[in-house]
């Protein structure tokens, strides 16, 4: 924990947004004049800050990589926890909305962003940290075209989010089928599923599986990837959210759904979007894949 900094070291500027766990402000370091992002964690006034959260967040300071938003400081006052991060110009969602062709990006740019995304994920997984909540809004982009993963470790500190603090329901669109089915033993492969969903969305400008509820999300995935059975996914019937009456869908050809993606891209996407977590490609292997 960093005792040397106080909230007074930073000037709070405009509000940048309301996240799952926090309100984010643009700030300025009064000593250096540098811009920072100030993430004010919403604490339950009764509970205070969970000690596990503080421990997890402290670990985040060790995760130093060019594709991860650096956490510089953790300032803990009586009733708030302020995290001080690198300031980034925007996120992938805003970038697609403003720079994309109806949301879709150019293949060369997608390859650059995917490479950076996978490098960030690979570094975290090698350090045994999962993200658990990857989505375009969590991928920050600066004016140099650098992509960095934000909010790493926060889901570990606070649990996989169900609601945001402003009570919007957290998007399920990037959530892996094993998590949706209630698996408690998920691992690094859940981030790979999310990365695959994000890759498809960069090509089309539209989310691949835009579900509205847990069940709708599962159905949308099965409609494209095929409904798994005990034969194709041993153990699936044991998951808490498994329903014996899931509608049976055949597997669709991703090349027909996503005709704008070249053969190498489709091959990588299929390896990332495996329903069974143990069959999903690792970030390290995906980086070797020439997409």
C-alpha positions as CSV (number, residue, x, y, z in Angstrom):
1,X,0.0,0.0,0.0
2,X,1.3,3.4,-0.8
3,X,1.3,5.6,2.2
4,X,3.1,8.6,0.7
5,X,0.3,9.9,-1.5
6,X,-2.9,11.6,-0.3
7,X,-6.0,12.5,-2.2
8,X,-4.9,16.1,-2.1
9,X,-1.9,15.1,-4.4
10,X,-4.5,15.0,-7.2
11,X,-6.8,17.5,-8.7
12,X,-10.1,15.9,-9.6
13,X,-11.4,17.0,-13.1
14,X,-14.4,15.8,-15.1
15,X,-16.2,12.6,-14.6
16,X,-15.3,10.0,-17.2
17,X,-17.8,7.4,-16.5
18,X,-19.6,5.0,-14.1
19,X,-18.0,1.6,-14.1
20,X,-19.0,-1.7,-12.6
21,X,-17.3,-1.1,-9.3
22,X,-16.4,2.6,-9.4
23,X,-16.9,6.1,-10.7
24,X,-14.0,7.2,-12.8
25,X,-12.7,10.8,-13.0
26,X,-10.0,12.4,-15.0
27,X,-7.4,13.8,-12.6
28,X,-4.1,15.7,-12.6
29,X,-1.1,15.0,-10.5
30,X,-0.4,18.3,-8.8
31,X,3.3,17.7,-8.6
32,X,4.0,16.6,-12.2
33,X,1.0,18.0,-14.0
34,X,0.4,14.6,-15.6
35,X,-3.1,13.4,-16.3
36,X,-4.3,10.3,-14.5
37,X,-7.6,8.3,-14.2
38,X,-8.9,8.3,-10.7
39,X,-11.2,5.4,-9.9
40,X,-13.2,5.8,-6.8
41,X,-14.4,2.5,-5.5
42,X,-17.9,2.4,-4.1
43,X,-17.7,1.0,-0.6
44,X,-20.5,-0.3,1.4
45,X,-20.6,2.1,4.3
46,X,-21.3,-0.7,6.7
47,X,-18.7,-3.1,5.5
48,X,-15.8,-0.8,4.7
49,X,-13.2,-2.1,2.3
50,X,-12.9,-5.9,2.2
51,X,-9.3,-6.7,3.2
52,X,-9.2,-9.3,0.4
53,X,-10.0,-6.5,-2.1
54,X,-7.1,-4.4,-0.8
55,X,-4.8,-7.4,-1.0
56,X,-5.9,-8.2,-4.6
57,X,-5.5,-4.5,-5.6
58,X,-2.1,-4.3,-4.1
59,X,-1.1,-7.3,-6.4
60,X,-2.3,-5.3,-9.4
61,X,0.6,-2.9,-8.8
62,X,3.0,-5.7,-9.6
63,X,1.4,-6.3,-13.0
64,X,3.5,-4.1,-15.2
65,X,3.2,-4.6,-18.9
66,X,2.8,-2.3,-21.9
67,X,-0.7,-3.7,-22.7
68,X,-2.1,-3.3,-19.1
69,X,-3.2,0.0,-17.7
70,X,-0.7,0.7,-14.9
71,X,-2.0,1.1,-11.4
72,X,0.2,3.7,-9.8
73,X,-1.3,4.3,-6.4
74,X,-3.9,3.0,-4.0
75,X,-5.2,5.7,-1.6
76,X,-7.3,4.4,1.2
77,X,-9.3,6.9,3.3
78,X,-11.9,6.2,5.9
79,X,-14.8,5.8,3.5
80,X,-13.3,5.5,0.1
81,X,-10.7,3.7,-1.9
82,X,-9.1,5.7,-4.8
83,X,-7.1,3.9,-7.4
84,X,-4.8,6.0,-9.5
85,X,-4.3,4.7,-13.1
86,X,-2.7,5.8,-16.4
87,X,-5.0,8.2,-18.2
88,X,-6.1,6.8,-21.6
89,X,-7.9,8.8,-24.3
90,X,-10.8,6.4,-24.8
91,X,-11.9,2.7,-25.0
92,X,-12.5,0.2,-27.8
93,X,-16.3,0.7,-27.7
94,X,-16.0,4.5,-28.2
95,X,-13.3,3.9,-30.8
96,X,-15.5,1.5,-32.8
97,X,-18.4,3.9,-32.6
98,X,-16.5,7.0,-33.7
99,X,-13.8,5.6,-36.0
100,X,-15.4,2.5,-37.4
101,X,-17.5,2.0,-40.5
102,X,-20.8,1.4,-38.7
103,X,-18.7,0.1,-35.8
104,X,-16.5,-2.2,-38.0
105,X,-12.7,-1.7,-38.0
106,X,-10.1,-2.3,-40.7
107,X,-8.6,-5.8,-40.7
108,X,-5.0,-4.4,-40.2
109,X,-6.1,-2.5,-37.2
110,X,-8.1,-5.5,-35.8
111,X,-4.9,-7.6,-36.1
112,X,-2.9,-5.0,-34.2
113,X,-5.6,-4.7,-31.4
114,X,-6.0,-8.5,-31.1
115,X,-2.2,-8.9,-30.8
116,X,-2.1,-6.3,-28.1
117,X,-5.1,-7.8,-26.3
118,X,-3.7,-11.3,-26.4
119,X,-0.3,-10.0,-25.2
120,X,-2.0,-8.4,-22.2
121,X,-4.1,-11.5,-21.4
122,X,-1.1,-13.8,-21.8
123,X,1.0,-11.7,-19.3
124,X,-1.8,-11.8,-16.8
125,X,-2.4,-15.5,-17.2
126,X,1.3,-16.2,-16.7
127,X,1.0,-14.3,-13.5
128,X,-2.1,-16.4,-12.6
129,X,-4.5,-13.4,-12.8
130,X,-7.8,-13.7,-14.6
131,X,-9.7,-10.7,-15.8
132,X,-13.2,-12.2,-15.7
133,X,-15.0,-9.2,-17.2
134,X,-13.3,-8.4,-20.6
135,X,-15.4,-6.3,-22.9
136,X,-14.7,-3.4,-25.4
137,X,-15.4,-0.8,-22.6
138,X,-12.5,-2.3,-20.6
139,X,-10.0,-2.1,-23.4
140,X,-8.5,1.3,-23.3
141,X,-6.9,3.0,-26.4
142,X,-4.7,6.0,-26.5
143,X,-3.9,8.3,-29.4
144,X,-0.9,6.2,-30.4
145,X,-3.1,3.2,-31.1
146,X,-1.9,1.4,-28.0
147,X,-4.4,-0.9,-26.5
148,X,-4.3,-1.6,-22.7
149,X,-6.5,-3.8,-20.5
150,X,-8.2,-2.0,-17.7
151,X,-9.9,-3.3,-14.6
152,X,-7.6,-6.3,-14.3
153,X,-8.0,-8.1,-11.0
154,X,-11.0,-6.1,-9.8
155,X,-13.4,-9.0,-10.5
156,X,-11.2,-11.1,-8.4
157,X,-11.3,-8.6,-5.6
158,X,-15.0,-7.9,-5.8
159,X,-16.5,-11.0,-7.5
160,X,-17.8,-11.4,-11.0
161,X,-20.2,-8.4,-11.3
162,X,-24.0,-8.9,-11.6
163,X,-25.0,-5.2,-11.4
164,X,-23.1,-2.0,-11.8
165,X,-23.4,0.5,-9.1
166,X,-25.7,2.6,-11.1
167,X,-27.8,-0.6,-11.3
168,X,-27.4,-1.2,-15.0
169,X,-27.2,-5.0,-15.5
170,X,-23.7,-5.9,-16.4
171,X,-23.5,-7.1,-20.0
172,X,-23.4,-10.9,-20.5
173,X,-22.4,-10.7,-24.1
174,X,-18.7,-11.6,-23.6
175,X,-19.3,-14.2,-20.8
176,X,-18.1,-17.8,-21.4
177,X,-20.7,-20.6,-21.6
178,X,-19.2,-22.4,-18.6
179,X,-19.6,-19.3,-16.5
180,X,-23.2,-18.8,-17.7
181,X,-23.9,-22.5,-16.9
182,X,-22.8,-21.8,-13.3
183,X,-19.4,-23.4,-13.3
184,X,-17.4,-22.6,-10.2
185,X,-14.2,-24.0,-11.5
186,X,-13.6,-21.7,-14.4
187,X,-10.1,-20.7,-15.3
188,X,-8.0,-18.5,-17.7
189,X,-10.0,-19.9,-20.7
190,X,-13.0,-17.6,-19.8
191,X,-10.9,-14.6,-20.9
192,X,-10.1,-16.3,-24.2
193,X,-13.9,-16.7,-24.9
194,X,-14.4,-13.0,-24.2
195,X,-11.5,-12.1,-26.5
196,X,-13.1,-14.2,-29.3
197,X,-16.4,-12.3,-28.9
198,X,-14.5,-9.0,-29.0
199,X,-12.6,-10.0,-32.2
200,X,-15.8,-10.9,-34.0
201,X,-17.4,-7.6,-33.0
202,X,-14.4,-5.6,-34.3
203,X,-15.0,-7.1,-37.8
204,X,-18.8,-6.6,-37.8
205,X,-19.4,-3.6,-35.6
206,X,-22.1,-5.7,-33.8
207,X,-21.9,-8.0,-30.7
208,X,-21.8,-11.7,-31.7
209,X,-24.0,-12.9,-28.9
210,X,-26.1,-9.9,-27.6
211,X,-28.2,-11.7,-24.9
212,X,-30.6,-10.0,-22.5
213,X,-30.7,-12.6,-19.7
214,X,-28.5,-15.5,-18.7
215,X,-30.8,-18.0,-20.4
216,X,-31.1,-15.9,-23.6
217,X,-27.3,-15.5,-23.7
218,X,-26.8,-19.3,-23.5
219,X,-29.4,-19.8,-26.2
220,X,-27.8,-17.3,-28.5
221,X,-24.4,-19.0,-28.1
222,X,-25.9,-22.5,-28.8
223,X,-27.8,-21.2,-31.8
224,X,-24.5,-20.5,-33.5
225,X,-22.0,-22.8,-31.9
226,X,-24.4,-25.8,-31.6
227,X,-26.1,-27.2,-28.5
228,X,-23.7,-29.3,-26.5
229,X,-24.6,-32.7,-25.1
230,X,-23.0,-35.0,-22.5
231,X,-21.3,-36.7,-25.5
232,X,-19.8,-33.5,-26.9
233,X,-19.2,-31.9,-23.5
234,X,-18.8,-34.5,-20.8
235,X,-20.1,-33.2,-17.4
236,X,-22.3,-30.4,-18.9
237,X,-25.4,-31.9,-17.3
238,X,-23.9,-31.4,-13.9
239,X,-23.7,-27.6,-14.2
240,X,-26.2,-25.7,-11.9
241,X,-27.8,-23.8,-14.8
242,X,-28.0,-26.8,-17.2
243,X,-31.5,-27.5,-18.5
244,X,-32.3,-30.9,-20.0
245,X,-34.8,-29.1,-22.3
246,X,-32.3,-26.8,-24.0
247,X,-33.4,-26.4,-27.6
248,X,-31.1,-28.5,-29.9
249,X,-29.3,-26.4,-32.5
250,X,-26.8,-27.5,-35.1
251,X,-23.4,-25.9,-35.3
252,X,-23.3,-23.1,-37.9
253,X,-20.4,-22.3,-40.2
254,X,-18.7,-19.2,-38.9
255,X,-17.4,-18.4,-42.4
256,X,-21.0,-17.8,-43.4
257,X,-21.9,-15.7,-40.4
258,X,-18.6,-13.7,-40.6
259,X,-17.7,-13.7,-44.3
260,X,-15.5,-10.6,-43.9
261,X,-12.9,-12.5,-41.8
262,X,-10.1,-14.3,-43.7
263,X,-9.4,-18.0,-43.3
264,X,-6.6,-17.6,-40.7
265,X,-8.9,-15.3,-38.6
266,X,-11.8,-17.8,-38.7
267,X,-9.4,-20.5,-37.7
268,X,-8.3,-18.5,-34.7
269,X,-11.8,-17.5,-33.8
270,X,-13.0,-21.1,-33.8
271,X,-10.1,-22.1,-31.5
272,X,-11.1,-19.3,-29.1
273,X,-14.9,-19.9,-29.2
274,X,-14.8,-23.5,-28.2
275,X,-17.7,-24.3,-25.9
276,X,-15.6,-26.6,-23.7
277,X,-13.2,-24.5,-21.8
278,X,-10.4,-27.2,-21.9
279,X,-10.5,-27.1,-25.7
280,X,-10.0,-23.3,-26.0
281,X,-6.7,-22.1,-27.2
282,X,-4.4,-20.4,-24.7
283,X,-3.3,-16.7,-25.1
284,X,0.3,-17.9,-25.6
285,X,-0.7,-20.2,-28.5
286,X,-3.1,-17.6,-30.0
287,X,-0.2,-15.2,-30.2
288,X,1.7,-17.8,-32.3
289,X,-1.3,-18.1,-34.6
290,X,-0.9,-15.9,-37.7
291,X,-4.2,-14.2,-37.8
